[in-house]
Amino acid sequence: MTQFSPSVRHATLVRQSIVGADDAHYALCAGIECEKQIARLNTDGKWEKLLPFDFDHIHERAAQGDNSAANCQALCSGPNSCHRAKTDEFLALNAKADAMAGRTGQYARRQARKARGEQSLIKQSKNAWGHRNG
């Protein structure tokens, strides 16, 4: 289910369109170096889908992106598509940022246990002289 209104979707396709040799308007995928024609504007003013595509946020909702026409783009979709590549890149960047901020991995789990008031999973042991190790 798309989060963009019909008017935003239409405006996005118009913005991404070119006029073909047959004087028809063709919407192109907004992917970098992708020139696939994804839709054609019919004489009745409705867009005909030529290839599978999705409407996507330029600036993700998670990064305070909105549902405006300025933040909407149409990307070809499918297994090896521009939409898949953009989503994979966004997820990889978020994972890297989480790791760099200490929100993942062992350190994050330890901090979460500490915040909940739980004890360490590693028990302190006494050595032969009765001193604690750890």
VOGUMAR-855208 format. One record per residue: x, y, z of N, C-alpha, C in turn; residue number from 1. Coordinates in Angstrom, 2 decimals, decimal comma. Layout:
BEGIN
@nxx=X | nyy=Y | nzz=Z | caxx=X | cayy=Y | cazz=Z | cxx=X | cyy=Y | czz=Z | lomar=NUM .
...
This chain:
BEGIN
@nxx=0,85 | nyy=-1,18 | nzz=0,00 | caxx=0,00 | cayy=0,00 | cazz=0,00 | cxx=0,89 | cyy=1,24 | czz=0,00 | lomar=1 .
@nxx=0,59 | nyy=2,13 | nzz=-0,93 | caxx=1,39 | cayy=3,34 | cazz=-1,03 | cxx=0,90 | cyy=4,39 | czz=-0,04 | lomar=2 .
@nxx=1,80 | nyy=5,23 | nzz=0,41 | caxx=1,46 | cayy=6,28 | cazz=1,35 | cxx=1,27 | cyy=7,62 | czz=0,64 | lomar=3 .
@nxx=1,42 | nyy=7,63 | nzz=-0,66 | caxx=1,29 | cayy=8,86 | cazz=-1,42 | cxx=-0,11 | cyy=8,97 | czz=-2,00 | lomar=4 .
@nxx=-0,65 | nyy=10,18 | nzz=-2,02 | caxx=-1,98 | cayy=10,41 | cazz=-2,58 | cxx=-1,94 | cyy=10,26 | czz=-4,10 | lomar=5 .
@nxx=-3,10 | nyy=10,04 | nzz=-4,73 | caxx=-3,13 | cayy=9,94 | cazz=-6,19 | cxx=-2,57 | cyy=11,18 | czz=-6,89 | lomar=6 .
@nxx=-2,83 | nyy=12,36 | nzz=-6,35 | caxx=-2,32 | cayy=13,58 | cazz=-6,98 | cxx=-0,80 | cyy=13,66 | czz=-6,90 | lomar=7 .
@nxx=-0,22 | nyy=13,19 | nzz=-5,78 | caxx=1,23 | cayy=13,18 | cazz=-5,63 | cxx=1,84 | cyy=12,16 | czz=-6,59 | lomar=8 .
@nxx=1,22 | nyy=11,00 | nzz=-6,71 | caxx=1,73 | cayy=9,97 | cazz=-7,64 | cxx=1,69 | cyy=10,48 | czz=-9,08 | lomar=9 .
@nxx=0,59 | nyy=11,14 | nzz=-9,45 | caxx=0,47 | cayy=11,69 | cazz=-10,81 | cxx=1,53 | cyy=12,76 | czz=-11,04 | lomar=10 .
@nxx=1,69 | nyy=13,68 | nzz=-10,10 | caxx=2,69 | cayy=14,75 | cazz=-10,24 | cxx=4,10 | cyy=14,19 | czz=-10,36 | lomar=11 .
@nxx=4,36 | nyy=13,11 | nzz=-9,62 | caxx=5,69 | cayy=12,48 | cazz=-9,68 | cxx=5,95 | cyy=11,90 | czz=-11,06 | lomar=12 .
@nxx=4,98 | nyy=11,20 | nzz=-11,62 | caxx=5,15 | cayy=10,62 | cazz=-12,95 | cxx=5,29 | cyy=11,71 | czz=-14,01 | lomar=13 .
@nxx=4,55 | nyy=12,80 | nzz=-13,87 | caxx=4,67 | cayy=13,92 | cazz=-14,82 | cxx=6,08 | cyy=14,51 | czz=-14,73 | lomar=14 .
@nxx=6,57 | nyy=14,70 | nzz=-13,50 | caxx=7,91 | cayy=15,27 | cazz=-13,29 | cxx=8,99 | cyy=14,38 | czz=-13,91 | lomar=15 .
@nxx=8,79 | nyy=13,08 | nzz=-13,85 | caxx=9,79 | cayy=12,14 | cazz=-14,35 | cxx=9,55 | cyy=11,74 | czz=-15,81 | lomar=16 .
@nxx=8,69 | nyy=12,47 | nzz=-16,51 | caxx=8,34 | cayy=12,04 | cazz=-17,86 | cxx=9,11 | cyy=12,79 | czz=-18,93 | lomar=17 .
@nxx=9,18 | nyy=12,15 | nzz=-20,08 | caxx=9,75 | cayy=12,74 | cazz=-21,28 | cxx=8,72 | cyy=12,56 | czz=-22,39 | lomar=18 .
@nxx=8,88 | nyy=13,29 | nzz=-23,46 | caxx=8,00 | cayy=13,12 | cazz=-24,61 | cxx=8,71 | cyy=12,22 | czz=-25,61 | lomar=19 .
@nxx=8,05 | nyy=11,13 | nzz=-25,95 | caxx=8,64 | cayy=10,16 | cazz=-26,87 | cxx=8,48 | cyy=10,57 | czz=-28,33 | lomar=20 .
@nxx=9,04 | nyy=9,76 | nzz=-29,21 | caxx=8,95 | cayy=10,02 | cazz=-30,66 | cxx=7,51 | cyy=10,02 | czz=-31,14 | lomar=21 .
@nxx=6,64 | nyy=9,31 | nzz=-30,43 | caxx=5,23 | cayy=9,24 | cazz=-30,81 | cxx=4,40 | cyy=10,34 | czz=-30,15 | lomar=22 .
@nxx=5,08 | nyy=11,34 | nzz=-29,56 | caxx=4,45 | cayy=12,49 | cazz=-28,87 | cxx=3,71 | cyy=12,09 | czz=-27,60 | lomar=23 .
@nxx=3,94 | nyy=10,88 | nzz=-27,14 | caxx=3,34 | cayy=10,45 | cazz=-25,87 | cxx=4,32 | cyy=10,74 | czz=-24,73 | lomar=24 .
@nxx=3,78 | nyy=10,90 | nzz=-23,53 | caxx=4,60 | cayy=11,12 | cazz=-22,34 | cxx=4,94 | cyy=9,77 | czz=-21,71 | lomar=25 .
@nxx=6,23 | nyy=9,56 | nzz=-21,46 | caxx=6,71 | cayy=8,34 | cazz=-20,82 | cxx=7,42 | cyy=8,70 | czz=-19,53 | lomar=26 .
@nxx=7,01 | nyy=8,09 | nzz=-18,44 | caxx=7,69 | cayy=8,30 | cazz=-17,16 | cxx=8,88 | cyy=7,35 | czz=-17,09 | lomar=27 .
@nxx=10,02 | nyy=7,90 | nzz=-16,68 | caxx=11,24 | cayy=7,12 | cazz=-16,56 | cxx=11,51 | cyy=6,82 | czz=-15,09 | lomar=28 .
@nxx=12,18 | nyy=5,71 | nzz=-14,84 | caxx=12,62 | cayy=5,37 | cazz=-13,49 | cxx=13,58 | cyy=6,47 | czz=-13,01 | lomar=29 .
@nxx=13,47 | nyy=6,84 | nzz=-11,73 | caxx=14,32 | cayy=7,90 | cazz=-11,17 | cxx=15,67 | cyy=7,37 | czz=-10,68 | lomar=30 .
@nxx=15,92 | nyy=6,09 | nzz=-10,86 | caxx=17,18 | cayy=5,51 | cazz=-10,42 | cxx=18,37 | cyy=6,09 | czz=-11,15 | lomar=31 .
@nxx=19,50 | nyy=6,12 | nzz=-10,46 | caxx=20,72 | cayy=6,65 | cazz=-11,06 | cxx=21,10 | cyy=5,78 | czz=-12,26 | lomar=32 .
@nxx=21,31 | nyy=6,42 | nzz=-13,38 | caxx=21,69 | cayy=5,76 | cazz=-14,64 | cxx=20,66 | cyy=4,75 | czz=-15,15 | lomar=33 .
@nxx=19,44 | nyy=4,82 | nzz=-14,66 | caxx=18,38 | cayy=3,95 | cazz=-15,15 | cxx=17,47 | cyy=4,78 | czz=-16,05 | lomar=34 .
@nxx=17,25 | nyy=4,30 | nzz=-17,23 | caxx=16,42 | cayy=5,04 | cazz=-18,18 | cxx=15,23 | cyy=4,20 | czz=-18,62 | lomar=35 .
@nxx=14,79 | nyy=3,29 | nzz=-17,77 | caxx=13,67 | cayy=2,43 | cazz=-18,13 | cxx=12,38 | cyy=3,25 | czz=-18,18 | lomar=36 .
@nxx=11,60 | nyy=3,00 | nzz=-19,21 | caxx=10,28 | cayy=3,62 | cazz=-19,30 | cxx=9,33 | cyy=2,76 | czz=-18,47 | lomar=37 .
@nxx=8,79 | nyy=3,34 | nzz=-17,42 | caxx=7,97 | cayy=2,56 | cazz=-16,49 | cxx=6,47 | cyy=2,79 | czz=-16,67 | lomar=38 .
@nxx=6,08 | nyy=3,93 | nzz=-17,29 | caxx=4,66 | cayy=4,21 | cazz=-17,48 | cxx=4,48 | cyy=5,13 | czz=-18,68 | lomar=39 .
@nxx=3,27 | nyy=5,07 | nzz=-19,25 | caxx=2,92 | cayy=5,89 | cazz=-20,41 | cxx=1,61 | cyy=6,59 | czz=-20,11 | lomar=40 .
@nxx=1,56 | nyy=7,90 | nzz=-20,42 | caxx=0,34 | cayy=8,68 | cazz=-20,21 | cxx=-0,58 | cyy=8,48 | czz=-21,41 | lomar=41 .
@nxx=-1,76 | nyy=7,92 | nzz=-21,15 | caxx=-2,72 | cayy=7,68 | cazz=-22,22 | cxx=-3,49 | cyy=8,96 | czz=-22,55 | lomar=42 .
@nxx=-4,22 | nyy=8,93 | nzz=-23,64 | caxx=-4,99 | cayy=10,11 | cazz=-24,07 | cxx=-6,10 | cyy=10,45 | czz=-23,09 | lomar=43 .
@nxx=-6,50 | nyy=9,49 | nzz=-22,26 | caxx=-7,55 | cayy=9,76 | cazz=-21,27 | cxx=-6,98 | cyy=10,36 | czz=-19,97 | lomar=44 .
@nxx=-5,66 | nyy=10,62 | nzz=-19,95 | caxx=-5,03 | cayy=11,25 | cazz=-18,78 | cxx=-4,63 | cyy=10,28 | czz=-17,69 | lomar=45 .
@nxx=-4,76 | nyy=8,98 | nzz=-17,96 | caxx=-4,38 | cayy=7,97 | cazz=-16,97 | cxx=-3,05 | cyy=7,34 | czz=-17,38 | lomar=46 .
@nxx=-2,29 | nyy=6,95 | nzz=-16,36 | caxx=-0,99 | cayy=6,32 | cazz=-16,61 | cxx=-1,15 | cyy=4,82 | czz=-16,78 | lomar=47 .
@nxx=-0,52 | nyy=4,30 | nzz=-17,82 | caxx=-0,49 | cayy=2,86 | cazz=-18,08 | cxx=0,87 | cyy=2,33 | czz=-17,64 | lomar=48 .
@nxx=0,86 | nyy=1,34 | nzz=-16,79 | caxx=2,10 | cayy=0,77 | cazz=-16,28 | cxx=2,74 | cyy=-0,08 | czz=-17,38 | lomar=49 .
@nxx=4,01 | nyy=0,24 | nzz=-17,69 | caxx=4,75 | cayy=-0,53 | cazz=-18,69 | cxx=5,66 | cyy=-1,56 | czz=-18,04 | lomar=50 .
@nxx=6,21 | nyy=-1,23 | nzz=-16,89 | caxx=7,07 | cayy=-2,12 | cazz=-16,10 | cxx=6,66 | cyy=-2,01 | czz=-14,63 | lomar=51 .
@nxx=6,97 | nyy=-3,02 | nzz=-13,83 | caxx=6,68 | cayy=-2,90 | cazz=-12,40 | cxx=7,49 | cyy=-1,75 | czz=-11,80 | lomar=52 .
@nxx=6,83 | nyy=-0,91 | nzz=-11,01 | caxx=7,53 | cayy=0,18 | cazz=-10,32 | cxx=6,81 | cyy=0,49 | czz=-9,02 | lomar=53 .
@nxx=7,52 | nyy=1,17 | nzz=-8,14 | caxx=6,98 | cayy=1,58 | cazz=-6,84 | cxx=7,23 | cyy=3,06 | czz=-6,65 | lomar=54 .
@nxx=6,34 | nyy=3,69 | nzz=-5,89 | caxx=6,57 | cayy=5,05 | cazz=-5,45 | cxx=7,36 | cyy=4,97 | czz=-4,15 | lomar=55 .
@nxx=8,42 | nyy=5,75 | nzz=-4,09 | caxx=9,36 | cayy=5,65 | cazz=-2,99 | cxx=9,66 | cyy=7,03 | czz=-2,43 | lomar=56 .
@nxx=9,95 | nyy=7,08 | nzz=-1,13 | caxx=10,36 | cayy=8,33 | cazz=-0,50 | cxx=11,83 | cyy=8,62 | czz=-0,85 | lomar=57 .
@nxx=12,11 | nyy=9,80 | nzz=-1,30 | caxx=13,49 | cayy=10,21 | cazz=-1,57 | cxx=14,23 | cyy=10,26 | czz=-0,24 | lomar=58 .
@nxx=13,64 | nyy=10,95 | nzz=0,73 | caxx=14,14 | cayy=10,97 | cazz=2,10 | cxx=13,20 | cyy=10,09 | czz=2,90 | lomar=59 .
@nxx=13,71 | nyy=8,99 | nzz=3,41 | caxx=12,88 | cayy=7,98 | cazz=4,07 | cxx=12,06 | cyy=8,57 | czz=5,21 | lomar=60 .
@nxx=10,91 | nyy=7,97 | nzz=5,45 | caxx=10,04 | cayy=8,41 | cazz=6,55 | cxx=10,79 | cyy=8,34 | czz=7,86 | lomar=61 .
@nxx=11,64 | nyy=7,33 | nzz=8,02 | caxx=12,43 | cayy=7,18 | cazz=9,25 | cxx=13,41 | cyy=8,33 | czz=9,43 | lomar=62 .
@nxx=13,74 | nyy=9,02 | nzz=8,34 | caxx=14,65 | cayy=10,16 | cazz=8,40 | cxx=13,87 | cyy=11,47 | czz=8,24 | lomar=63 .
@nxx=12,65 | nyy=11,49 | nzz=8,75 | caxx=11,76 | cayy=12,65 | cazz=8,73 | cxx=11,33 | cyy=13,08 | czz=7,33 | lomar=64 .
@nxx=11,26 | nyy=12,12 | nzz=6,40 | caxx=10,74 | cayy=12,43 | cazz=5,08 | cxx=9,23 | cyy=12,48 | czz=5,12 | lomar=65 .
@nxx=8,63 | nyy=13,31 | nzz=4,26 | caxx=7,17 | cayy=13,43 | cazz=4,27 | cxx=6,57 | cyy=12,78 | czz=3,02 | lomar=66 .
@nxx=5,27 | nyy=12,92 | nzz=2,86 | caxx=4,56 | cayy=12,30 | cazz=1,73 | cxx=4,27 | cyy=13,32 | czz=0,63 | lomar=67 .
@nxx=5,09 | nyy=14,36 | nzz=0,52 | caxx=4,85 | cayy=15,40 | cazz=-0,48 | cxx=5,37 | cyy=14,95 | czz=-1,85 | lomar=68 .
@nxx=4,95 | nyy=15,68 | nzz=-2,88 | caxx=5,40 | cayy=15,37 | cazz=-4,24 | cxx=6,90 | cyy=15,59 | czz=-4,37 | lomar=69 .
@nxx=7,45 | nyy=16,55 | nzz=-3,64 | caxx=8,88 | cayy=16,82 | cazz=-3,71 | cxx=9,71 | cyy=15,68 | czz=-3,12 | lomar=70 .
@nxx=9,08 | nyy=14,84 | nzz=-2,29 | caxx=9,79 | cayy=13,74 | cazz=-1,65 | cxx=9,40 | cyy=12,38 | czz=-2,24 | lomar=71 .
@nxx=8,74 | nyy=12,40 | nzz=-3,38 | caxx=8,27 | cayy=11,16 | cazz=-4,00 | cxx=9,03 | cyy=10,91 | czz=-5,31 | lomar=72 .
@nxx=9,36 | nyy=9,66 | nzz=-5,54 | caxx=9,99 | cayy=9,27 | cazz=-6,80 | cxx=9,45 | cyy=7,90 | czz=-7,19 | lomar=73 .
@nxx=9,43 | nyy=7,64 | nzz=-8,49 | caxx=9,02 | cayy=6,34 | cazz=-9,00 | cxx=10,28 | cyy=5,59 | czz=-9,40 | lomar=74 .
@nxx=10,43 | nyy=4,39 | nzz=-8,84 | caxx=11,59 | cayy=3,54 | cazz=-9,12 | cxx=11,13 | cyy=2,20 | czz=-9,65 | lomar=75 .
@nxx=11,85 | nyy=1,66 | nzz=-10,63 | caxx=11,52 | cayy=0,33 | cazz=-11,12 | cxx=11,66 | cyy=-0,65 | czz=-9,95 | lomar=76 .
@nxx=10,82 | nyy=-1,68 | nzz=-9,95 | caxx=10,82 | cayy=-2,64 | cazz=-8,83 | cxx=11,07 | cyy=-4,05 | czz=-9,34 | lomar=77 .
@nxx=11,42 | nyy=-4,91 | nzz=-8,42 | caxx=11,73 | cayy=-6,30 | cazz=-8,75 | cxx=13,02 | cyy=-6,70 | czz=-8,07 | lomar=78 .
@nxx=13,48 | nyy=-7,93 | nzz=-8,31 | caxx=14,68 | cayy=-8,44 | cazz=-7,63 | cxx=15,95 | cyy=-7,63 | czz=-7,88 | lomar=79 .
@nxx=16,24 | nyy=-7,24 | nzz=-9,10 | caxx=17,47 | cayy=-6,49 | cazz=-9,42 | cxx=17,11 | cyy=-5,08 | czz=-9,89 | lomar=80 .
@nxx=16,35 | nyy=-4,38 | nzz=-9,08 | caxx=15,81 | cayy=-3,09 | cazz=-9,50 | cxx=16,42 | cyy=-1,93 | czz=-8,73 | lomar=81 .
@nxx=16,10 | nyy=-0,74 | nzz=-9,18 | caxx=16,56 | cayy=0,48 | cazz=-8,50 | cxx=15,96 | cyy=0,59 | czz=-7,10 | lomar=82 .
@nxx=14,70 | nyy=0,21 | nzz=-6,96 | caxx=14,07 | cayy=0,28 | cazz=-5,63 | cxx=14,75 | cyy=-0,67 | czz=-4,66 | lomar=83 .
@nxx=15,06 | nyy=-1,88 | nzz=-5,08 | caxx=15,74 | cayy=-2,86 | cazz=-4,23 | cxx=17,13 | cyy=-2,33 | czz=-3,84 | lomar=84 .
@nxx=17,86 | nyy=-1,77 | nzz=-4,81 | caxx=19,20 | cayy=-1,26 | cazz=-4,54 | cxx=19,16 | cyy=-0,10 | czz=-3,54 | lomar=85 .
@nxx=18,18 | nyy=0,81 | nzz=-3,69 | caxx=18,07 | cayy=1,94 | cazz=-2,77 | cxx=17,72 | cyy=1,46 | czz=-1,36 | lomar=86 .
@nxx=16,80 | nyy=0,52 | nzz=-1,25 | caxx=16,41 | cayy=-0,01 | cazz=0,05 | cxx=17,59 | cyy=-0,73 | czz=0,71 | lomar=87 .
@nxx=18,32 | nyy=-1,54 | nzz=-0,05 | caxx=19,48 | cayy=-2,24 | cazz=0,51 | cxx=20,54 | cyy=-1,26 | czz=1,00 | lomar=88 .
@nxx=20,77 | nyy=-0,19 | nzz=0,23 | caxx=21,76 | cayy=0,81 | cazz=0,63 | cxx=21,32 | cyy=1,52 | czz=1,92 | lomar=89 .
@nxx=20,04 | nyy=1,86 | nzz=2,00 | caxx=19,50 | cayy=2,53 | cazz=3,19 | cxx=19,64 | cyy=1,64 | czz=4,42 | lomar=90 .
@nxx=19,32 | nyy=0,37 | nzz=4,29 | caxx=19,43 | cayy=-0,56 | cazz=5,42 | cxx=20,88 | cyy=-0,75 | czz=5,85 | lomar=91 .
@nxx=21,78 | nyy=-0,83 | nzz=4,87 | caxx=23,20 | cayy=-0,99 | cazz=5,19 | cxx=23,75 | cyy=0,24 | czz=5,91 | lomar=92 .
@nxx=23,36 | nyy=1,43 | nzz=5,47 | caxx=23,82 | cayy=2,65 | cazz=6,13 | cxx=23,28 | cyy=2,75 | czz=7,54 | lomar=93 .
@nxx=22,03 | nyy=2,36 | nzz=7,74 | caxx=21,45 | cayy=2,37 | cazz=9,09 | cxx=22,14 | cyy=1,37 | czz=10,00 | lomar=94 .
@nxx=22,45 | nyy=0,20 | nzz=9,48 | caxx=23,13 | cayy=-0,82 | cazz=10,28 | cxx=24,52 | cyy=-0,33 | czz=10,69 | lomar=95 .
@nxx=25,21 | nyy=0,32 | nzz=9,75 | caxx=26,55 | cayy=0,85 | cazz=10,06 | cxx=26,45 | cyy=1,95 | czz=11,11 | lomar=96 .
@nxx=25,48 | nyy=2,84 | nzz=10,97 | caxx=25,32 | cayy=3,93 | cazz=11,94 | cxx=24,97 | cyy=3,38 | czz=13,32 | lomar=97 .
@nxx=24,11 | nyy=2,36 | nzz=13,37 | caxx=23,77 | cayy=1,74 | cazz=14,65 | cxx=24,99 | cyy=1,10 | czz=15,30 | lomar=98 .
@nxx=25,80 | nyy=0,44 | nzz=14,50 | caxx=27,01 | cayy=-0,21 | cazz=15,04 | cxx=28,00 | cyy=0,84 | czz=15,55 | lomar=99 .
@nxx=28,16 | nyy=1,91 | nzz=14,79 | caxx=29,11 | cayy=2,95 | cazz=15,20 | cxx=28,64 | cyy=3,69 | czz=16,45 | lomar=100 .
@nxx=27,32 | nyy=3,75 | nzz=16,65 | caxx=26,77 | cayy=4,43 | cazz=17,82 | cxx=26,63 | cyy=3,49 | czz=19,01 | lomar=101 .
@nxx=27,02 | nyy=2,23 | nzz=18,85 | caxx=26,94 | cayy=1,27 | cazz=19,94 | cxx=25,54 | cyy=0,77 | czz=20,22 | lomar=102 .
@nxx=24,66 | nyy=0,83 | nzz=19,21 | caxx=23,28 | cayy=0,37 | cazz=19,41 | cxx=23,08 | cyy=-1,09 | czz=19,01 | lomar=103 .
@nxx=24,15 | nyy=-1,76 | nzz=18,60 | caxx=24,06 | cayy=-3,17 | cazz=18,23 | cxx=25,22 | cyy=-3,92 | czz=18,86 | lomar=104 .
@nxx=25,16 | nyy=-5,21 | nzz=18,81 | caxx=26,27 | cayy=-6,04 | cazz=19,27 | cxx=26,30 | cyy=-6,23 | czz=20,77 | lomar=105 .
@nxx=27,39 | nyy=-6,79 | nzz=21,21 | caxx=27,55 | cayy=-7,17 | cazz=22,61 | cxx=27,49 | cyy=-5,96 | czz=23,54 | lomar=106 .
@nxx=28,12 | nyy=-4,87 | nzz=23,16 | caxx=28,12 | cayy=-3,68 | cazz=24,01 | cxx=26,70 | cyy=-3,19 | czz=24,25 | lomar=107 .
@nxx=25,89 | nyy=-3,14 | nzz=23,20 | caxx=24,50 | cayy=-2,68 | cazz=23,33 | cxx=23,70 | cyy=-3,61 | czz=24,22 | lomar=108 .
@nxx=23,92 | nyy=-4,92 | nzz=24,07 | caxx=23,18 | cayy=-5,87 | cazz=24,92 | cxx=23,58 | cyy=-5,70 | czz=26,38 | lomar=109 .
@nxx=24,86 | nyy=-5,49 | nzz=26,64 | caxx=25,31 | cayy=-5,27 | cazz=28,02 | cxx=24,69 | cyy=-4,00 | czz=28,60 | lomar=110 .
@nxx=24,67 | nyy=-2,93 | nzz=27,80 | caxx=24,10 | cayy=-1,67 | cazz=28,27 | cxx=22,61 | cyy=-1,83 | czz=28,55 | lomar=111 .
@nxx=21,91 | nyy=-2,58 | nzz=27,72 | caxx=20,48 | cayy=-2,80 | cazz=27,93 | cxx=20,23 | cyy=-3,59 | czz=29,21 | lomar=112 .
@nxx=21,05 | nyy=-4,63 | nzz=29,46 | caxx=20,90 | cayy=-5,40 | cazz=30,70 | cxx=21,18 | cyy=-4,51 | czz=31,91 | lomar=113 .
@nxx=22,19 | nyy=-3,67 | nzz=31,81 | caxx=22,55 | cayy=-2,77 | cazz=32,90 | cxx=21,40 | cyy=-1,79 | czz=33,18 | lomar=114 .
@nxx=20,80 | nyy=-1,25 | nzz=32,12 | caxx=19,69 | cayy=-0,31 | cazz=32,27 | cxx=18,48 | cyy=-0,97 | czz=32,92 | lomar=115 .
@nxx=18,29 | nyy=-2,27 | nzz=32,65 | caxx=17,17 | cayy=-2,99 | cazz=33,27 | cxx=17,50 | cyy=-3,44 | czz=34,68 | lomar=116 .
@nxx=18,72 | nyy=-3,23 | nzz=35,12 | caxx=19,13 | cayy=-3,62 | cazz=36,47 | cxx=19,50 | cyy=-5,08 | czz=36,59 | lomar=117 .
@nxx=19,74 | nyy=-5,74 | nzz=35,47 | caxx=20,11 | cayy=-7,15 | cazz=35,50 | cxx=21,60 | cyy=-7,29 | czz=35,77 | lomar=118 .
@nxx=21,98 | nyy=-8,41 | nzz=36,34 | caxx=23,39 | cayy=-8,66 | cazz=36,62 | cxx=24,09 | cyy=-9,16 | czz=35,37 | lomar=119 .
@nxx=25,39 | nyy=-9,05 | nzz=35,39 | caxx=26,21 | cayy=-9,53 | cazz=34,29 | cxx=26,01 | cyy=-11,02 | czz=34,10 | lomar=120 .
@nxx=26,11 | nyy=-11,48 | nzz=32,88 | caxx=25,97 | cayy=-12,90 | cazz=32,60 | cxx=27,21 | cyy=-13,68 | czz=33,00 | lomar=121 .
@nxx=28,33 | nyy=-12,98 | nzz=33,19 | caxx=29,58 | cayy=-13,62 | cazz=33,58 | cxx=29,72 | cyy=-13,49 | czz=35,09 | lomar=122 .
@nxx=29,78 | nyy=-14,62 | nzz=35,76 | caxx=29,92 | cayy=-14,60 | cazz=37,21 | cxx=31,37 | cyy=-14,34 | czz=37,58 | lomar=123 .
@nxx=31,55 | nyy=-13,57 | nzz=38,62 | caxx=32,90 | cayy=-13,35 | cazz=39,11 | cxx=33,31 | cyy=-14,57 | czz=39,92 | lomar=124 .
@nxx=34,52 | nyy=-15,00 | nzz=39,71 | caxx=35,00 | cayy=-16,18 | cazz=40,43 | cxx=36,13 | cyy=-15,79 | czz=41,38 | lomar=125 .
@nxx=36,36 | nyy=-16,62 | nzz=42,37 | caxx=37,46 | cayy=-16,38 | cazz=43,30 | cxx=38,65 | cyy=-17,22 | czz=42,87 | lomar=126 .
@nxx=39,84 | nyy=-16,62 | nzz=42,96 | caxx=41,02 | cayy=-17,39 | cazz=42,63 | cxx=41,45 | cyy=-18,16 | czz=43,87 | lomar=127 .
@nxx=42,56 | nyy=-18,85 | nzz=43,82 | caxx=43,03 | cayy=-19,71 | cazz=44,92 | cxx=43,26 | cyy=-18,90 | czz=46,21 | lomar=128 .
@nxx=43,52 | nyy=-17,63 | nzz=46,13 | caxx=43,80 | cayy=-16,83 | cazz=47,33 | cxx=42,55 | cyy=-16,11 | czz=47,85 | lomar=129 .
@nxx=41,40 | nyy=-16,36 | nzz=47,24 | caxx=40,16 | cayy=-15,76 | cazz=47,72 | cxx=39,87 | cyy=-14,39 | czz=47,11 | lomar=130 .
@nxx=40,65 | nyy=-13,95 | nzz=46,15 | caxx=40,41 | cayy=-12,67 | cazz=45,48 | cxx=39,48 | cyy=-12,88 | czz=44,29 | lomar=131 .
@nxx=38,67 | nyy=-11,89 | nzz=44,03 | caxx=37,75 | cayy=-11,97 | cazz=42,88 | cxx=38,48 | cyy=-11,64 | czz=41,59 | lomar=132 .
@nxx=38,17 | nyy=-12,40 | nzz=40,56 | caxx=38,69 | cayy=-12,12 | cazz=39,20 | cxx=37,56 | cyy=-11,50 | czz=38,39 | lomar=133 .
@nxx=37,91 | nyy=-10,70 | nzz=37,46 | caxx=36,90 | cayy=-10,17 | cazz=36,56 | cxx=36,82 | cyy=-8,76 | czz=36,62 | lomar=134 .
